[in-house]
Amino acid sequence: MCRNIRTLYNFEPPASEEEIRAAAQQYVRKISGFNSPLRANEAAFQTAIDEVAEASRDLLRSLEKDAPRWDRLEEAAKEHERALARFGG
């Protein structure tokens, strides 16, 4: 599960709200052990996602940058090439 959490810091364009929430959801899934919560736990699950997403946004805003931003498309292309080399294609 956690392999799907991508680095969100120092990219151009900056991480979107959707990317932050997706990472928060993956984190909550991992620590809870549930891919999708039982109905009785759904409210707690969603609250946790909201809180982790908020903490993530705060963290990303507060980090100081001293390196040039990475280009999101370039990094995606490099990742694709690594995947092709690793798994074939």
PDB file of N, CA, C and O in Angstrom:
ATOM      1  N   MET A   1       0.808  -1.201   0.000  1.00  0.00           N
ATOM      2  CA  MET A   1       0.000   0.000   0.000  1.00  0.00           C
ATOM      3  C   MET A   1       0.850   1.264   0.000  1.00  0.00           C
ATOM      4  O   MET A   1       0.614   2.166  -0.804  1.00  0.00           O
ATOM      5  N   CYS A   2       1.824   1.341   0.879  1.00  0.00           N
ATOM      6  CA  CYS A   2       2.581   2.576   1.019  1.00  0.00           C
ATOM      7  C   CYS A   2       3.440   2.881  -0.194  1.00  0.00           C
ATOM      8  O   CYS A   2       3.908   4.009  -0.351  1.00  0.00           O
ATOM      9  N   ARG A   3       3.651   1.905  -1.044  1.00  0.00           N
ATOM     10  CA  ARG A   3       4.413   2.181  -2.259  1.00  0.00           C
ATOM     11  C   ARG A   3       3.683   3.190  -3.132  1.00  0.00           C
ATOM     12  O   ARG A   3       4.301   3.836  -3.979  1.00  0.00           O
ATOM     13  N   ASN A   4       2.391   3.332  -2.939  1.00  0.00           N
ATOM     14  CA  ASN A   4       1.607   4.267  -3.742  1.00  0.00           C
ATOM     15  C   ASN A   4       1.701   5.699  -3.239  1.00  0.00           C
ATOM     16  O   ASN A   4       1.258   6.621  -3.924  1.00  0.00           O
ATOM     17  N   ILE A   5       2.268   5.902  -2.063  1.00  0.00           N
ATOM     18  CA  ILE A   5       2.427   7.255  -1.552  1.00  0.00           C
ATOM     19  C   ILE A   5       3.643   7.860  -2.225  1.00  0.00           C
ATOM     20  O   ILE A   5       4.754   7.346  -2.094  1.00  0.00           O
ATOM     21  N   ARG A   6       3.439   8.936  -2.933  1.00  0.00           N
ATOM     22  CA  ARG A   6       4.502   9.599  -3.678  1.00  0.00           C
ATOM     23  C   ARG A   6       4.997  10.810  -2.909  1.00  0.00           C
ATOM     24  O   ARG A   6       4.272  11.391  -2.102  1.00  0.00           O
ATOM     25  N   THR A   7       6.249  11.182  -3.172  1.00  0.00           N
ATOM     26  CA  THR A   7       6.780  12.419  -2.618  1.00  0.00           C
ATOM     27  C   THR A   7       5.969  13.576  -3.172  1.00  0.00           C
ATOM     28  O   THR A   7       5.747  13.666  -4.379  1.00  0.00           O
ATOM     29  N   LEU A   8       5.531  14.451  -2.298  1.00  0.00           N
ATOM     30  CA  LEU A   8       4.697  15.578  -2.714  1.00  0.00           C
ATOM     31  C   LEU A   8       5.427  16.914  -2.602  1.00  0.00           C
ATOM     32  O   LEU A   8       4.930  17.937  -3.073  1.00  0.00           O
ATOM     33  N   TYR A   9       6.588  16.903  -1.988  1.00  0.00           N
ATOM     34  CA  TYR A   9       7.310  18.136  -1.716  1.00  0.00           C
ATOM     35  C   TYR A   9       8.206  18.549  -2.875  1.00  0.00           C
ATOM     36  O   TYR A   9       8.826  17.715  -3.534  1.00  0.00           O
ATOM     37  N   ASN A  10       8.257  19.849  -3.105  1.00  0.00           N
ATOM     38  CA  ASN A  10       9.200  20.507  -4.012  1.00  0.00           C
ATOM     39  C   ASN A  10       9.009  20.137  -5.476  1.00  0.00           C
ATOM     40  O   ASN A  10       9.983  19.956  -6.207  1.00  0.00           O
ATOM     41  N   PHE A  11       7.764  20.026  -5.900  1.00  0.00           N
ATOM     42  CA  PHE A  11       7.463  19.775  -7.306  1.00  0.00           C
ATOM     43  C   PHE A  11       6.833  21.004  -7.942  1.00  0.00           C
ATOM     44  O   PHE A  11       6.211  21.832  -7.277  1.00  0.00           O
ATOM     45  N   GLU A  12       7.012  21.090  -9.230  1.00  0.00           N
ATOM     46  CA  GLU A  12       6.340  22.111 -10.023  1.00  0.00           C
ATOM     47  C   GLU A  12       5.494  21.380 -11.040  1.00  0.00           C
ATOM     48  O   GLU A  12       6.062  20.622 -11.827  1.00  0.00           O
ATOM     49  N   PRO A  13       4.200  21.540 -11.090  1.00  0.00           N
ATOM     50  CA  PRO A  13       3.380  22.331 -10.159  1.00  0.00           C
ATOM     51  C   PRO A  13       3.295  21.658  -8.782  1.00  0.00           C
ATOM     52  O   PRO A  13       3.529  20.456  -8.656  1.00  0.00           O
ATOM     53  N   PRO A  14       2.960  22.446  -7.757  1.00  0.00           N
ATOM     54  CA  PRO A  14       2.854  21.899  -6.399  1.00  0.00           C
ATOM     55  C   PRO A  14       1.791  20.805  -6.313  1.00  0.00           C
ATOM     56  O   PRO A  14       0.917  20.692  -7.172  1.00  0.00           O
ATOM     57  N   ALA A  15       1.892  20.009  -5.259  1.00  0.00           N
ATOM     58  CA  ALA A  15       0.938  18.912  -5.050  1.00  0.00           C
ATOM     59  C   ALA A  15      -0.488  19.463  -4.982  1.00  0.00           C
ATOM     60  O   ALA A  15      -0.744  20.503  -4.376  1.00  0.00           O
ATOM     61  N   SER A  16      -1.391  18.746  -5.609  1.00  0.00           N
ATOM     62  CA  SER A  16      -2.795  19.143  -5.596  1.00  0.00           C
ATOM     63  C   SER A  16      -3.473  18.616  -4.332  1.00  0.00           C
ATOM     64  O   SER A  16      -2.941  17.744  -3.644  1.00  0.00           O
ATOM     65  N   GLU A  17      -4.634  19.150  -4.044  1.00  0.00           N
ATOM     66  CA  GLU A  17      -5.424  18.668  -2.907  1.00  0.00           C
ATOM     67  C   GLU A  17      -5.745  17.183  -3.082  1.00  0.00           C
ATOM     68  O   GLU A  17      -5.740  16.424  -2.113  1.00  0.00           O
ATOM     69  N   GLU A  18      -6.018  16.783  -4.294  1.00  0.00           N
ATOM     70  CA  GLU A  18      -6.335  15.378  -4.576  1.00  0.00           C
ATOM     71  C   GLU A  18      -5.146  14.472  -4.241  1.00  0.00           C
ATOM     72  O   GLU A  18      -5.331  13.400  -3.665  1.00  0.00           O
ATOM     73  N   GLU A  19      -3.941  14.890  -4.594  1.00  0.00           N
ATOM     74  CA  GLU A  19      -2.751  14.089  -4.298  1.00  0.00           C
ATOM     75  C   GLU A  19      -2.503  13.999  -2.791  1.00  0.00           C
ATOM     76  O   GLU A  19      -2.126  12.942  -2.283  1.00  0.00           O
ATOM     77  N   ILE A  20      -2.712  15.097  -2.086  1.00  0.00           N
ATOM     78  CA  ILE A  20      -2.524  15.110  -0.639  1.00  0.00           C
ATOM     79  C   ILE A  20      -3.527  14.175   0.026  1.00  0.00           C
ATOM     80  O   ILE A  20      -3.156  13.397   0.905  1.00  0.00           O
ATOM     81  N   ARG A  21      -4.790  14.241  -0.380  1.00  0.00           N
ATOM     82  CA  ARG A  21      -5.817  13.368   0.202  1.00  0.00           C
ATOM     83  C   ARG A  21      -5.564  11.898  -0.132  1.00  0.00           C
ATOM     84  O   ARG A  21      -5.801  11.026   0.705  1.00  0.00           O
ATOM     85  N   ALA A  22      -5.084  11.615  -1.347  1.00  0.00           N
ATOM     86  CA  ALA A  22      -4.789  10.228  -1.724  1.00  0.00           C
ATOM     87  C   ALA A  22      -3.660   9.666  -0.851  1.00  0.00           C
ATOM     88  O   ALA A  22      -3.722   8.515  -0.421  1.00  0.00           O
ATOM     89  N   ALA A  23      -2.644  10.470  -0.596  1.00  0.00           N
ATOM     90  CA  ALA A  23      -1.550  10.027   0.265  1.00  0.00           C
ATOM     91  C   ALA A  23      -2.056   9.817   1.692  1.00  0.00           C
ATOM     92  O   ALA A  23      -1.677   8.849   2.351  1.00  0.00           O
ATOM     93  N   ALA A  24      -2.906  10.718   2.165  1.00  0.00           N
ATOM     94  CA  ALA A  24      -3.477  10.584   3.512  1.00  0.00           C
ATOM     95  C   ALA A  24      -4.311   9.310   3.610  1.00  0.00           C
ATOM     96  O   ALA A  24      -4.241   8.595   4.610  1.00  0.00           O
ATOM     97  N   GLN A  25      -5.089   9.030   2.589  1.00  0.00           N
ATOM     98  CA  GLN A  25      -5.913   7.829   2.592  1.00  0.00           C
ATOM     99  C   GLN A  25      -5.046   6.571   2.615  1.00  0.00           C
ATOM    100  O   GLN A  25      -5.352   5.626   3.343  1.00  0.00           O
ATOM    101  N   GLN A  26      -3.975   6.546   1.830  1.00  0.00           N
ATOM    102  CA  GLN A  26      -3.080   5.392   1.822  1.00  0.00           C
ATOM    103  C   GLN A  26      -2.448   5.193   3.197  1.00  0.00           C
ATOM    104  O   GLN A  26      -2.312   4.063   3.667  1.00  0.00           O
ATOM    105  N   TYR A  27      -2.063   6.295   3.838  1.00  0.00           N
ATOM    106  CA  TYR A  27      -1.459   6.204   5.170  1.00  0.00           C
ATOM    107  C   TYR A  27      -2.450   5.631   6.178  1.00  0.00           C
ATOM    108  O   TYR A  27      -2.108   4.735   6.950  1.00  0.00           O
ATOM    109  N   VAL A  28      -3.672   6.147   6.170  1.00  0.00           N
ATOM    110  CA  VAL A  28      -4.692   5.675   7.112  1.00  0.00           C
ATOM    111  C   VAL A  28      -5.020   4.212   6.837  1.00  0.00           C
ATOM    112  O   VAL A  28      -5.199   3.436   7.776  1.00  0.00           O
ATOM    113  N   ARG A  29      -5.102   3.829   5.587  1.00  0.00           N
ATOM    114  CA  ARG A  29      -5.338   2.420   5.251  1.00  0.00           C
ATOM    115  C   ARG A  29      -4.229   1.537   5.810  1.00  0.00           C
ATOM    116  O   ARG A  29      -4.496   0.474   6.369  1.00  0.00           O
ATOM    117  N   LYS A  30      -2.990   1.980   5.657  1.00  0.00           N
ATOM    118  CA  LYS A  30      -1.859   1.175   6.096  1.00  0.00           C
ATOM    119  C   LYS A  30      -1.860   0.992   7.612  1.00  0.00           C
ATOM    120  O   LYS A  30      -1.724  -0.130   8.098  1.00  0.00           O
ATOM    121  N   ILE A  31      -2.011   2.078   8.357  1.00  0.00           N
ATOM    122  CA  ILE A  31      -1.907   1.939   9.803  1.00  0.00           C
ATOM    123  C   ILE A  31      -3.133   1.286  10.418  1.00  0.00           C
ATOM    124  O   ILE A  31      -3.038   0.682  11.487  1.00  0.00           O
ATOM    125  N   SER A  32      -4.299   1.398   9.753  1.00  0.00           N
ATOM    126  CA  SER A  32      -5.506   0.774  10.295  1.00  0.00           C
ATOM    127  C   SER A  32      -5.603  -0.704   9.922  1.00  0.00           C
ATOM    128  O   SER A  32      -6.248  -1.490  10.616  1.00  0.00           O
ATOM    129  N   GLY A  33      -4.954  -1.071   8.816  1.00  0.00           N
ATOM    130  CA  GLY A  33      -5.051  -2.436   8.340  1.00  0.00           C
ATOM    131  C   GLY A  33      -6.289  -2.705   7.507  1.00  0.00           C
ATOM    132  O   GLY A  33      -6.542  -3.844   7.118  1.00  0.00           O
ATOM    133  N   PHE A  34      -7.068  -1.657   7.229  1.00  0.00           N
ATOM    134  CA  PHE A  34      -8.284  -1.795   6.425  1.00  0.00           C
ATOM    135  C   PHE A  34      -8.103  -1.124   5.074  1.00  0.00           C
ATOM    136  O   PHE A  34      -7.656   0.020   5.002  1.00  0.00           O
ATOM    137  N   ASN A  35      -8.446  -1.826   4.007  1.00  0.00           N
ATOM    138  CA  ASN A  35      -8.468  -1.195   2.700  1.00  0.00           C
ATOM    139  C   ASN A  35      -9.691  -0.287   2.594  1.00  0.00           C
ATOM    140  O   ASN A  35      -9.619   0.809   2.037  1.00  0.00           O
ATOM    141  N   SER A  36     -10.800  -0.753   3.131  1.00  0.00           N
ATOM    142  CA  SER A  36     -11.990   0.080   3.288  1.00  0.00           C
ATOM    143  C   SER A  36     -12.578  -0.282   4.649  1.00  0.00           C
ATOM    144  O   SER A  36     -12.659  -1.460   4.996  1.00  0.00           O
ATOM    145  N   PRO A  37     -12.985   0.716   5.416  1.00  0.00           N
ATOM    146  CA  PRO A  37     -13.421   0.455   6.790  1.00  0.00           C
ATOM    147  C   PRO A  37     -14.803  -0.191   6.852  1.00  0.00           C
ATOM    148  O   PRO A  37     -15.602  -0.090   5.920  1.00  0.00           O
ATOM    149  N   LEU A  38     -15.057  -0.849   7.961  1.00  0.00           N
ATOM    150  CA  LEU A  38     -16.406  -1.319   8.235  1.00  0.00           C
ATOM    151  C   LEU A  38     -17.309  -0.099   8.371  1.00  0.00           C
ATOM    152  O   LEU A  38     -16.845   0.989   8.710  1.00  0.00           O
ATOM    153  N   ARG A  39     -18.566  -0.277   8.114  1.00  0.00           N
ATOM    154  CA  ARG A  39     -19.507   0.838   8.199  1.00  0.00           C
ATOM    155  C   ARG A  39     -19.439   1.528   9.565  1.00  0.00           C
ATOM    156  O   ARG A  39     -19.531   2.752   9.653  1.00  0.00           O
ATOM    157  N   ALA A  40     -19.276   0.736  10.625  1.00  0.00           N
ATOM    158  CA  ALA A  40     -19.209   1.293  11.980  1.00  0.00           C
ATOM    159  C   ALA A  40     -17.967   2.168  12.180  1.00  0.00           C
ATOM    160  O   ALA A  40     -17.960   3.044  13.045  1.00  0.00           O
ATOM    161  N   ASN A  41     -16.914   1.934  11.379  1.00  0.00           N
ATOM    162  CA  ASN A  41     -15.664   2.685  11.524  1.00  0.00           C
ATOM    163  C   ASN A  41     -15.483   3.776  10.471  1.00  0.00           C
ATOM    164  O   ASN A  41     -14.470   4.475  10.473  1.00  0.00           O
ATOM    165  N   GLU A  42     -16.436   3.923   9.592  1.00  0.00           N
ATOM    166  CA  GLU A  42     -16.265   4.834   8.466  1.00  0.00           C
ATOM    167  C   GLU A  42     -16.046   6.282   8.894  1.00  0.00           C
ATOM    168  O   GLU A  42     -15.205   6.971   8.317  1.00  0.00           O
ATOM    169  N   ALA A  43     -16.788   6.755   9.895  1.00  0.00           N
ATOM    170  CA  ALA A  43     -16.631   8.146  10.343  1.00  0.00           C
ATOM    171  C   ALA A  43     -15.231   8.371  10.914  1.00  0.00           C
ATOM    172  O   ALA A  43     -14.600   9.389  10.629  1.00  0.00           O
ATOM    173  N   ALA A  44     -14.751   7.435  11.707  1.00  0.00           N
ATOM    174  CA  ALA A  44     -13.407   7.565  12.282  1.00  0.00           C
ATOM    175  C   ALA A  44     -12.351   7.533  11.177  1.00  0.00           C
ATOM    176  O   ALA A  44     -11.368   8.271  11.230  1.00  0.00           O
ATOM    177  N   PHE A  45     -12.555   6.686  10.191  1.00  0.00           N
ATOM    178  CA  PHE A  45     -11.639   6.553   9.063  1.00  0.00           C
ATOM    179  C   PHE A  45     -11.561   7.880   8.297  1.00  0.00           C
ATOM    180  O   PHE A  45     -10.469   8.361   7.992  1.00  0.00           O
ATOM    181  N   GLN A  46     -12.730   8.470   7.986  1.00  0.00           N
ATOM    182  CA  GLN A  46     -12.761   9.738   7.248  1.00  0.00           C
ATOM    183  C   GLN A  46     -12.166  10.888   8.063  1.00  0.00           C
ATOM    184  O   GLN A  46     -11.478  11.749   7.516  1.00  0.00           O
ATOM    185  N   THR A  47     -12.433  10.898   9.372  1.00  0.00           N
ATOM    186  CA  THR A  47     -11.852  11.928  10.233  1.00  0.00           C
ATOM    187  C   THR A  47     -10.337  11.825  10.221  1.00  0.00           C
ATOM    188  O   THR A  47      -9.640  12.837  10.139  1.00  0.00           O
ATOM    189  N   ALA A  48      -9.829  10.604  10.302  1.00  0.00           N
ATOM    190  CA  ALA A  48      -8.380  10.400  10.276  1.00  0.00           C
ATOM    191  C   ALA A  48      -7.786  10.881   8.949  1.00  0.00           C
ATOM    192  O   ALA A  48      -6.732  11.518   8.940  1.00  0.00           O
ATOM    193  N   ILE A  49      -8.446  10.584   7.843  1.00  0.00           N
ATOM    194  CA  ILE A  49      -7.966  11.044   6.533  1.00  0.00           C
ATOM    195  C   ILE A  49      -7.928  12.560   6.495  1.00  0.00           C
ATOM    196  O   ILE A  49      -6.945  13.143   6.037  1.00  0.00           O
ATOM    197  N   ASP A  50      -8.987  13.210   6.973  1.00  0.00           N
ATOM    198  CA  ASP A  50      -9.031  14.677   6.999  1.00  0.00           C
ATOM    199  C   ASP A  50      -7.886  15.250   7.824  1.00  0.00           C
ATOM    200  O   ASP A  50      -7.242  16.213   7.409  1.00  0.00           O
ATOM    201  N   GLU A  51      -7.631  14.660   8.994  1.00  0.00           N
ATOM    202  CA  GLU A  51      -6.596  15.178   9.887  1.00  0.00           C
ATOM    203  C   GLU A  51      -5.194  14.949   9.318  1.00  0.00           C
ATOM    204  O   GLU A  51      -4.332  15.821   9.421  1.00  0.00           O
ATOM    205  N   VAL A  52      -4.968  13.787   8.724  1.00  0.00           N
ATOM    206  CA  VAL A  52      -3.664  13.518   8.122  1.00  0.00           C
ATOM    207  C   VAL A  52      -3.445  14.436   6.919  1.00  0.00           C
ATOM    208  O   VAL A  52      -2.339  14.941   6.726  1.00  0.00           O
ATOM    209  N   ALA A  53      -4.465  14.657   6.123  1.00  0.00           N
ATOM    210  CA  ALA A  53      -4.350  15.564   4.970  1.00  0.00           C
ATOM    211  C   ALA A  53      -4.046  16.977   5.442  1.00  0.00           C
ATOM    212  O   ALA A  53      -3.210  17.658   4.849  1.00  0.00           O
ATOM    213  N   GLU A  54      -4.710  17.426   6.497  1.00  0.00           N
ATOM    214  CA  GLU A  54      -4.451  18.764   7.025  1.00  0.00           C
ATOM    215  C   GLU A  54      -3.017  18.892   7.535  1.00  0.00           C
ATOM    216  O   GLU A  54      -2.341  19.883   7.259  1.00  0.00           O
ATOM    217  N   ALA A  55      -2.559  17.886   8.278  1.00  0.00           N
ATOM    218  CA  ALA A  55      -1.178  17.899   8.772  1.00  0.00           C
ATOM    219  C   ALA A  55      -0.188  17.888   7.605  1.00  0.00           C
ATOM    220  O   ALA A  55       0.853  18.543   7.667  1.00  0.00           O
ATOM    221  N   SER A  56      -0.508  17.151   6.554  1.00  0.00           N
ATOM    222  CA  SER A  56       0.363  17.092   5.379  1.00  0.00           C
ATOM    223  C   SER A  56       0.432  18.444   4.677  1.00  0.00           C
ATOM    224  O   SER A  56       1.511  18.893   4.289  1.00  0.00           O
ATOM    225  N   ARG A  57      -0.721  19.092   4.516  1.00  0.00           N
ATOM    226  CA  ARG A  57      -0.735  20.431   3.908  1.00  0.00           C
ATOM    227  C   ARG A  57       0.104  21.397   4.728  1.00  0.00           C
ATOM    228  O   ARG A  57       0.899  22.158   4.175  1.00  0.00           O
ATOM    229  N   ASP A  58      -0.071  21.369   6.055  1.00  0.00           N
ATOM    230  CA  ASP A  58       0.707  22.249   6.938  1.00  0.00           C
ATOM    231  C   ASP A  58       2.203  21.987   6.785  1.00  0.00           C
ATOM    232  O   ASP A  58       2.997  22.924   6.699  1.00  0.00           O
ATOM    233  N   LEU A  59       2.582  20.717   6.750  1.00  0.00           N
ATOM    234  CA  LEU A  59       3.986  20.366   6.592  1.00  0.00           C
ATOM    235  C   LEU A  59       4.532  20.890   5.271  1.00  0.00           C
ATOM    236  O   LEU A  59       5.586  21.524   5.246  1.00  0.00           O
ATOM    237  N   LEU A  60       3.830  20.634   4.179  1.00  0.00           N
ATOM    238  CA  LEU A  60       4.304  21.065   2.867  1.00  0.00           C
ATOM    239  C   LEU A  60       4.444  22.585   2.780  1.00  0.00           C
ATOM    240  O   LEU A  60       5.360  23.092   2.133  1.00  0.00           O
ATOM    241  N   ARG A  61       3.531  23.312   3.434  1.00  0.00           N
ATOM    242  CA  ARG A  61       3.611  24.782   3.438  1.00  0.00           C
ATOM    243  C   ARG A  61       4.784  25.288   4.271  1.00  0.00           C
ATOM    244  O   ARG A  61       5.369  26.321   3.947  1.00  0.00           O
ATOM    245  N   SER A  62       5.131  24.580   5.328  1.00  0.00           N
ATOM    246  CA  SER A  62       6.139  25.093   6.255  1.00  0.00           C
ATOM    247  C   SER A  62       7.568  24.707   5.896  1.00  0.00           C
ATOM    248  O   SER A  62       8.508  25.300   6.425  1.00  0.00           O
ATOM    249  N   LEU A  63       7.757  23.731   5.012  1.00  0.00           N
ATOM    250  CA  LEU A  63       9.112  23.325   4.637  1.00  0.00           C
ATOM    251  C   LEU A  63       9.798  24.419   3.834  1.00  0.00           C
ATOM    252  O   LEU A  63       9.186  25.052   2.974  1.00  0.00           O
ATOM    253  N   GLU A  64      11.068  24.631   4.123  1.00  0.00           N
ATOM    254  CA  GLU A  64      11.853  25.623   3.393  1.00  0.00           C
ATOM    255  C   GLU A  64      12.541  24.960   2.216  1.00  0.00           C
ATOM    256  O   GLU A  64      12.985  23.815   2.297  1.00  0.00           O
ATOM    257  N   LYS A  65      12.619  25.695   1.131  1.00  0.00           N
ATOM    258  CA  LYS A  65      13.184  25.150  -0.101  1.00  0.00           C
ATOM    259  C   LYS A  65      14.557  25.767  -0.349  1.00  0.00           C
ATOM    260  O   LYS A  65      14.701  26.989  -0.347  1.00  0.00           O
ATOM    261  N   ASP A  66      15.564  24.922  -0.563  1.00  0.00           N
ATOM    262  CA  ASP A  66      16.867  25.443  -0.962  1.00  0.00           C
ATOM    263  C   ASP A  66      17.369  24.747  -2.224  1.00  0.00           C
ATOM    264  O   ASP A  66      18.495  24.975  -2.667  1.00  0.00           O
ATOM    265  N   ALA A  67      16.528  23.908  -2.789  1.00  0.00           N
ATOM    266  CA  ALA A  67      16.878  23.208  -4.025  1.00  0.00           C
ATOM    267  C   ALA A  67      15.857  23.586  -5.101  1.00  0.00           C
ATOM    268  O   ALA A  67      14.719  23.939  -4.792  1.00  0.00           O
ATOM    269  N   PRO A  68      16.271  23.508  -6.347  1.00  0.00           N
ATOM    270  CA  PRO A  68      15.303  23.798  -7.410  1.00  0.00           C
ATOM    271  C   PRO A  68      14.164  22.784  -7.393  1.00  0.00           C
ATOM    272  O   PRO A  68      14.352  21.629  -7.010  1.00  0.00           O
ATOM    273  N   ARG A  69      12.995  23.226  -7.809  1.00  0.00           N
ATOM    274  CA  ARG A  69      11.842  22.331  -7.855  1.00  0.00           C
ATOM    275  C   ARG A  69      12.025  21.299  -8.955  1.00  0.00           C
ATOM    276  O   ARG A  69      12.627  21.574  -9.993  1.00  0.00           O
ATOM    277  N   TRP A  70      11.488  20.089  -8.705  1.00  0.00           N
ATOM    278  CA  TRP A  70      11.511  19.035  -9.702  1.00  0.00           C
ATOM    279  C   TRP A  70      10.342  19.225 -10.646  1.00  0.00           C
ATOM    280  O   TRP A  70       9.265  19.661 -10.241  1.00  0.00           O
ATOM    281  N   ASP A  71      10.561  18.901 -11.888  1.00  0.00           N
ATOM    282  CA  ASP A  71       9.482  18.943 -12.872  1.00  0.00           C
ATOM    283  C   ASP A  71       8.712  17.630 -12.771  1.00  0.00           C
ATOM    284  O   ASP A  71       9.278  16.547 -12.924  1.00  0.00           O
ATOM    285  N   ARG A  72       7.433  17.745 -12.516  1.00  0.00           N
ATOM    286  CA  ARG A  72       6.599  16.567 -12.297  1.00  0.00           C
ATOM    287  C   ARG A  72       6.597  15.622 -13.505  1.00  0.00           C
ATOM    288  O   ARG A  72       6.650  14.403 -13.339  1.00  0.00           O
ATOM    289  N   LEU A  73       6.537  16.178 -14.705  1.00  0.00           N
ATOM    290  CA  LEU A  73       6.511  15.335 -15.907  1.00  0.00           C
ATOM    291  C   LEU A  73       7.842  14.629 -16.138  1.00  0.00           C
ATOM    292  O   LEU A  73       7.865  13.466 -16.538  1.00  0.00           O
ATOM    293  N   GLU A  74       8.956  15.327 -15.888  1.00  0.00           N
ATOM    294  CA  GLU A  74      10.269  14.693 -16.033  1.00  0.00           C
ATOM    295  C   GLU A  74      10.433  13.534 -15.055  1.00  0.00           C
ATOM    296  O   GLU A  74      10.910  12.460 -15.422  1.00  0.00           O
ATOM    297  N   GLU A  75      10.036  13.764 -13.812  1.00  0.00           N
ATOM    298  CA  GLU A  75      10.165  12.724 -12.789  1.00  0.00           C
ATOM    299  C   GLU A  75       9.262  11.532 -13.101  1.00  0.00           C
ATOM    300  O   GLU A  75       9.648  10.390 -12.854  1.00  0.00           O
ATOM    301  N   ALA A  76       8.069  11.779 -13.639  1.00  0.00           N
ATOM    302  CA  ALA A  76       7.168  10.689 -14.017  1.00  0.00           C
ATOM    303  C   ALA A  76       7.778   9.869 -15.150  1.00  0.00           C
ATOM    304  O   ALA A  76       7.661   8.644 -15.162  1.00  0.00           O
ATOM    305  N   ALA A  77       8.425  10.537 -16.098  1.00  0.00           N
ATOM    306  CA  ALA A  77       9.071   9.821 -17.206  1.00  0.00           C
ATOM    307  C   ALA A  77      10.216   8.960 -16.689  1.00  0.00           C
ATOM    308  O   ALA A  77      10.379   7.821 -17.127  1.00  0.00           O
ATOM    309  N   LYS A  78      11.015   9.491 -15.759  1.00  0.00           N
ATOM    310  CA  LYS A  78      12.112   8.705 -15.172  1.00  0.00           C
ATOM    311  C   LYS A  78      11.561   7.489 -14.429  1.00  0.00           C
ATOM    312  O   LYS A  78      12.109   6.392 -14.529  1.00  0.00           O
ATOM    313  N   GLU A  79      10.487   7.689 -13.692  1.00  0.00           N
ATOM    314  CA  GLU A  79       9.878   6.588 -12.949  1.00  0.00           C
ATOM    315  C   GLU A  79       9.358   5.516 -13.910  1.00  0.00           C
ATOM    316  O   GLU A  79       9.487   4.320 -13.649  1.00  0.00           O
ATOM    317  N   HIS A  80       8.775   5.955 -15.009  1.00  0.00           N
ATOM    318  CA  HIS A  80       8.271   5.018 -16.015  1.00  0.00           C
ATOM    319  C   HIS A  80       9.419   4.199 -16.602  1.00  0.00           C
ATOM    320  O   HIS A  80       9.295   2.987 -16.778  1.00  0.00           O
ATOM    321  N   GLU A  81      10.530   4.858 -16.902  1.00  0.00           N
ATOM    322  CA  GLU A  81      11.696   4.144 -17.435  1.00  0.00           C
ATOM    323  C   GLU A  81      12.232   3.129 -16.438  1.00  0.00           C
ATOM    324  O   GLU A  81      12.607   2.022 -16.823  1.00  0.00           O
ATOM    325  N   ARG A  82      12.273   3.496 -15.154  1.00  0.00           N
ATOM    326  CA  ARG A  82      12.735   2.556 -14.125  1.00  0.00           C
ATOM    327  C   ARG A  82      11.796   1.356 -14.047  1.00  0.00           C
ATOM    328  O   ARG A  82      12.250   0.222 -13.895  1.00  0.00           O
ATOM    329  N   ALA A  83      10.508   1.596 -14.150  1.00  0.00           N
ATOM    330  CA  ALA A  83       9.525   0.503 -14.096  1.00  0.00           C
ATOM    331  C   ALA A  83       9.687  -0.429 -15.295  1.00  0.00           C
ATOM    332  O   ALA A  83       9.611  -1.649 -15.155  1.00  0.00           O
ATOM    333  N   LEU A  84       9.911   0.152 -16.468  1.00  0.00           N
ATOM    334  CA  LEU A  84      10.115  -0.676 -17.658  1.00  0.00           C
ATOM    335  C   LEU A  84      11.367  -1.540 -17.510  1.00  0.00           C
ATOM    336  O   LEU A  84      11.366  -2.717 -17.870  1.00  0.00           O
ATOM    337  N   ALA A  85      12.430  -0.947 -16.978  1.00  0.00           N
ATOM    338  CA  ALA A  85      13.652  -1.710 -16.782  1.00  0.00           C
ATOM    339  C   ALA A  85      13.477  -2.813 -15.751  1.00  0.00           C
ATOM    340  O   ALA A  85      14.048  -3.896 -15.876  1.00  0.00           O
ATOM    341  N   ARG A  86      12.685  -2.524 -14.739  1.00  0.00           N
ATOM    342  CA  ARG A  86      12.500  -3.489 -13.660  1.00  0.00           C
ATOM    343  C   ARG A  86      11.532  -4.610 -14.041  1.00  0.00           C
ATOM    344  O   ARG A  86      11.803  -5.786 -13.800  1.00  0.00           O
ATOM    345  N   PHE A  87      10.397  -4.227 -14.642  1.00  0.00           N
ATOM    346  CA  PHE A  87       9.328  -5.201 -14.910  1.00  0.00           C
ATOM    347  C   PHE A  87       9.187  -5.569 -16.367  1.00  0.00           C
ATOM    348  O   PHE A  87       8.422  -6.475 -16.699  1.00  0.00           O
ATOM    349  N   GLY A  88       9.897  -4.897 -17.240  1.00  0.00           N
ATOM    350  CA  GLY A  88       9.755  -5.141 -18.679  1.00  0.00           C
ATOM    351  C   GLY A  88       8.523  -4.442 -19.215  1.00  0.00           C
ATOM    352  O   GLY A  88       7.770  -3.850 -18.441  1.00  0.00           O
ATOM    353  N   GLY A  89       8.307  -4.492 -20.452  1.00  0.00           N
ATOM    354  CA  GLY A  89       7.126  -3.797 -20.923  1.00  0.00           C
ATOM    355  C   GLY A  89       6.968  -3.932 -22.349  1.00  0.00           C
ATOM    356  O   GLY A  89       6.013  -3.402 -22.917  1.00  0.00           O
TER     357      GLY A  89
END
